Amino acid sequence: MTPRRSYPSDISDARWALIEPALTAWRQARLDRRPTGAPAPTDLRDIFNAILYLNRTGIAWAYLPHDFPPHGTVYTYYAAWRDQGIFAQLNYDLTGLARAKDGRDPTPTAAVIDTQTVKTSTNPPITTQGIDAGKKIVGRKRSVATDALGLLLAVTVCAASVSENKAGIQVLNQAKADHPTINLTWVDTGFKKQFADHAATLGIHAQVVHRDPDTRGFHVLQRRWVIERTFGWLMLHRRLARDYETLPASSEAMIHIAMIDNTSKRITNETTPTWRGTY
């Protein structure tokens, strides 16, 4: 069989070396539980490349190109990795490697938290959506915690009608559970006393970053720019330009996949191909 031509979203050998051990261990554990122990014929790298292609281009599952494995097979692996926390764990492992490469301790002690409201498609159930009264958007709210480099520490997705405080508390709880060393977080003025009080119960100091009232227009805010850049990284992945996912857990998984893509490139000194500078 002739090998297919590569897509720009395909994972490189160096990046696959970072990710393959976790996926191979996952499949081996499944095979060990089978009565026959027969090896699965599907190539895990092809499956992962198909997921990256979908995440980067924003297409529907049924529109995956035919030179990938069948879209039903790809989705089955994706759903299993989502439900068993494989994407989240991969992301956190890569974050530790990227921090170490940058000369930092792999375990973070500080986080930056913010939310992003996005419109939903017709796929998500009405019960998982809401109206963000401030932004006048019907959709879902992504609550994200990053480290000081902008690397993902935790993410939760809820209805857009959920308050900033409540959404922030949810992601703070997750960040603290996954990274117990966190003792400081920076947030914007949308987070009120309720958030700060809850953070204190977790042993975390919540520092609110205020805008300078004497400066008009755009200006860089201490630490806040880090998470805004992370949102920019996420929006390079068209699947995240709108929330197409039926389950909030899938929305979270798509964010983890985008950051796996980003962080693995950071570790291997690769860049994302774009149309800029080309004709």
C-alpha positions as CSV (number, residue, x, y, z in Angstrom):
1,M,0.0,0.0,0.0
2,T,1.3,3.4,-1.0
3,P,1.9,5.7,2.1
4,R,-0.5,8.6,2.1
5,R,0.8,12.1,1.6
6,S,1.3,14.0,4.8
7,Y,-0.9,16.9,6.0
8,P,0.4,20.0,7.8
9,S,-1.3,18.8,11.0
10,D,0.6,15.5,11.0
11,I,2.7,14.9,14.0
12,S,6.5,14.7,13.5
13,D,8.7,11.8,14.6
14,A,10.1,13.8,17.5
15,R,6.7,14.8,18.8
16,W,5.3,11.3,18.3
17,A,8.2,10.0,20.5
18,L,6.8,12.1,23.3
19,I,3.2,10.9,22.9
20,E,3.5,7.3,21.7
21,P,4.5,5.6,25.0
22,A,1.3,6.8,26.8
23,L,-1.0,5.6,23.9
24,T,0.9,2.3,23.5
25,A,0.6,1.7,27.3
26,W,-3.1,2.4,27.1
27,R,-3.7,0.0,24.3
28,Q,-1.5,-2.7,25.9
29,A,-3.6,-2.4,29.1
30,R,-6.8,-3.0,27.0
31,L,-5.2,-6.0,25.2
32,D,-4.2,-7.5,28.6
33,R,-7.9,-7.4,29.6
34,R,-9.0,-9.2,26.4
35,P,-9.6,-13.0,26.6
36,T,-7.8,-13.5,23.3
37,G,-5.1,-10.8,23.7
38,A,-5.2,-10.4,19.9
39,P,-3.3,-7.3,18.8
40,A,-5.3,-4.4,17.4
41,P,-4.6,-3.7,13.7
42,T,-5.1,0.0,13.8
43,D,-2.0,2.3,13.7
44,L,-2.2,4.6,16.7
45,R,-0.2,7.3,14.9
46,D,-2.8,7.4,12.1
47,I,-5.6,7.7,14.7
48,F,-3.8,10.6,16.5
49,N,-3.0,12.3,13.2
50,A,-6.7,12.1,12.2
51,I,-7.7,13.7,15.5
52,L,-5.2,16.5,15.1
53,Y,-6.5,17.1,11.5
54,L,-10.0,17.4,12.7
55,N,-9.0,19.7,15.6
56,R,-6.9,21.9,13.4
57,T,-9.3,22.2,10.4
58,G,-12.7,22.2,12.2
59,I,-14.4,19.6,10.0
60,A,-17.1,17.2,11.2
61,W,-16.1,13.6,12.0
62,A,-17.8,12.2,8.9
63,Y,-15.7,14.5,6.7
64,L,-12.3,13.0,7.6
65,P,-10.4,12.3,4.4
66,H,-10.5,8.7,3.2
67,D,-6.8,8.2,3.6
68,F,-7.2,8.2,7.4
69,P,-8.8,5.2,9.2
70,P,-12.6,5.2,9.0
71,H,-14.1,8.1,11.0
72,G,-16.1,5.7,13.2
73,T,-12.9,4.0,14.3
74,V,-11.1,7.3,14.9
75,Y,-14.1,8.6,17.0
76,T,-14.1,5.3,19.0
77,Y,-10.4,5.9,20.0
78,Y,-11.0,9.6,20.6
79,A,-14.0,8.9,22.9
80,A,-12.1,6.3,24.9
81,W,-9.1,8.6,25.3
82,R,-11.4,11.5,26.3
83,D,-13.4,9.4,28.9
84,Q,-10.3,7.8,30.4
85,G,-8.4,11.1,30.8
86,I,-5.7,10.2,28.3
87,F,-5.7,13.7,26.6
88,A,-5.7,15.5,29.9
89,Q,-2.8,13.4,31.3
90,L,-0.8,13.8,28.1
91,N,-1.2,17.5,28.2
92,Y,-0.1,17.7,31.9
93,D,2.9,15.5,31.2
94,L,4.0,17.6,28.2
95,T,3.5,20.8,30.3
96,G,6.0,19.5,32.8
97,L,8.5,18.7,30.1
98,A,8.0,22.1,28.5
99,R,8.5,23.9,31.9
100,A,11.7,21.9,32.5
101,K,13.0,22.8,29.0
102,D,12.4,26.4,29.9
103,G,14.5,26.0,33.0
104,R,11.6,25.9,35.4
105,D,10.4,23.4,38.0
106,P,8.1,20.9,36.3
107,T,5.5,21.5,39.0
108,P,3.9,25.0,38.8
109,T,3.4,27.1,41.9
110,A,1.3,29.9,40.2
111,A,-1.6,30.0,37.8
112,V,-3.4,32.5,35.7
113,I,-7.2,32.0,35.4
114,D,-9.7,33.5,33.0
115,T,-12.8,32.6,31.0
116,Q,-13.8,32.7,27.4
117,T,-17.4,32.6,26.1
118,V,-17.9,31.1,22.6
119,K,-21.0,30.6,20.5
120,T,-22.3,27.1,20.1
121,S,-23.5,25.2,17.0
122,T,-26.7,23.3,16.7
123,N,-25.1,20.2,18.2
124,P,-24.9,21.0,21.9
125,P,-28.1,20.3,23.9
126,I,-29.9,23.4,25.1
127,T,-29.4,22.3,28.7
128,T,-25.6,22.7,28.3
129,Q,-25.9,26.2,26.9
130,G,-26.7,29.6,28.3
131,I,-26.6,33.3,27.7
132,D,-23.6,35.4,28.8
133,A,-25.4,38.6,29.9
134,G,-22.2,40.7,29.7
135,K,-21.1,39.6,26.3
136,K,-24.6,38.9,24.9
137,I,-23.5,35.5,23.6
138,V,-25.5,32.3,23.6
139,G,-23.1,29.5,24.1
140,R,-20.7,28.0,26.5
141,K,-18.0,29.3,28.8
142,R,-14.5,28.0,28.9
143,S,-12.7,28.4,32.2
144,V,-9.0,28.0,31.8
145,A,-6.0,27.9,34.2
146,T,-2.5,28.3,32.8
147,D,1.0,28.5,34.3
148,A,3.2,31.6,33.9
149,L,4.2,30.4,30.4
150,G,0.6,30.1,29.2
151,L,0.7,26.3,29.3
152,L,-2.6,24.6,30.2
153,L,-3.0,23.4,33.8
154,A,-6.8,22.9,33.9
155,V,-9.9,23.6,31.8
156,T,-13.7,23.2,32.5
157,V,-16.5,24.0,30.1
158,C,-20.0,25.0,31.3
159,A,-23.0,27.0,30.1
160,A,-22.3,30.6,29.3
161,S,-24.8,31.7,31.9
162,V,-22.6,30.4,34.7
163,S,-21.0,33.3,36.6
164,E,-17.4,34.2,36.4
165,N,-16.9,33.3,40.0
166,K,-18.5,29.9,39.8
167,A,-16.7,29.0,36.6
168,G,-13.4,30.2,38.1
169,I,-13.9,28.1,41.3
170,Q,-14.6,25.0,39.2
171,V,-11.3,25.3,37.3
172,L,-9.4,26.4,40.4
173,N,-10.5,23.2,42.1
174,Q,-9.3,21.1,39.2
175,A,-6.0,22.9,38.9
176,K,-5.3,22.5,42.6
177,A,-6.3,18.8,42.5
178,D,-4.0,18.1,39.5
179,H,-1.2,20.5,40.7
180,P,-1.2,20.6,44.5
181,T,1.9,22.9,44.5
182,I,-0.1,25.9,43.3
183,N,-0.3,28.7,45.9
184,L,-0.9,31.8,43.9
185,T,-3.3,32.8,41.1
186,W,-3.8,35.9,39.1
187,V,-7.3,36.9,37.9
188,D,-9.1,39.9,36.4
189,T,-11.7,42.1,38.2
190,G,-14.5,39.9,37.1
191,F,-13.6,37.5,39.9
192,K,-15.1,38.7,43.2
193,K,-14.6,38.1,46.9
194,Q,-16.4,34.7,46.6
195,F,-13.6,33.4,44.4
196,A,-10.8,34.9,46.6
197,D,-12.4,33.4,49.7
198,H,-12.6,30.0,48.1
199,A,-9.0,30.2,46.9
200,A,-7.9,30.9,50.5
201,T,-9.6,27.7,51.7
202,L,-7.3,25.9,49.2
203,G,-4.2,27.6,50.4
204,I,-4.1,29.8,47.3
205,H,-3.7,33.6,47.3
206,A,-5.9,35.2,44.6
207,Q,-4.3,38.4,43.2
208,V,-6.7,40.6,41.2
209,V,-4.9,42.4,38.3
210,H,-6.6,45.9,37.7
211,R,-6.4,48.0,34.6
212,D,-4.7,51.4,35.0
213,P,-7.6,53.9,34.9
214,D,-5.4,56.6,33.6
215,T,-4.4,54.6,30.5
216,R,-6.8,54.6,27.6
217,G,-7.2,51.9,25.0
218,F,-5.3,48.6,24.9
219,H,-2.4,48.1,27.2
220,V,-0.6,45.0,28.5
221,L,-1.8,43.9,32.0
222,Q,0.6,42.1,34.4
223,R,0.2,38.3,33.9
224,R,-3.1,38.7,32.2
225,W,-1.5,38.8,28.8
226,V,-0.2,35.3,29.3
227,I,-3.7,33.7,29.3
228,E,-5.0,36.0,26.5
229,R,-2.1,34.6,24.4
230,T,-3.2,31.1,25.3
231,F,-6.7,31.8,24.1
232,G,-5.1,33.1,20.9
233,W,-3.2,29.8,20.5
234,L,-6.5,27.9,21.0
235,M,-8.3,29.9,18.3
236,L,-5.7,28.8,15.7
237,H,-7.5,25.5,15.9
238,R,-10.7,25.9,14.0
239,R,-12.6,23.2,15.9
240,L,-12.4,25.7,18.8
241,A,-13.6,28.8,16.9
242,R,-17.2,27.7,17.9
243,D,-18.3,25.0,20.3
244,Y,-19.5,22.1,18.1
245,E,-19.4,19.4,20.8
246,T,-22.4,17.6,22.1
247,L,-20.8,17.0,25.5
248,P,-18.9,19.6,27.5
249,A,-16.3,16.8,28.2
250,S,-15.6,16.8,24.4
251,S,-15.2,20.6,24.4
252,E,-12.6,20.1,27.2
253,A,-10.9,17.3,25.3
254,M,-10.6,19.4,22.1
255,I,-8.9,22.1,24.2
256,H,-6.5,19.5,25.6
257,I,-5.7,18.3,22.1
258,A,-5.0,21.8,20.8
259,M,-2.6,22.3,23.7
260,I,-1.0,18.9,23.2
261,D,-0.3,20.1,19.7
262,N,1.1,23.4,20.8
263,T,3.1,22.2,23.8
264,S,4.7,19.3,22.0
265,K,5.9,21.7,19.3
266,R,7.3,23.9,22.0
267,I,9.4,21.0,23.4
268,T,10.7,20.0,20.0
269,N,11.3,23.6,18.7
270,E,8.7,23.2,15.9
271,T,6.3,25.9,14.6
272,T,2.8,25.8,13.3
273,P,2.5,26.4,9.5
274,T,0.2,29.3,8.6
275,W,-0.8,31.2,5.5
276,R,1.1,34.3,6.7
277,G,4.0,35.3,4.4
278,T,2.8,32.9,1.6
279,Y,0.8,33.6,-1.6
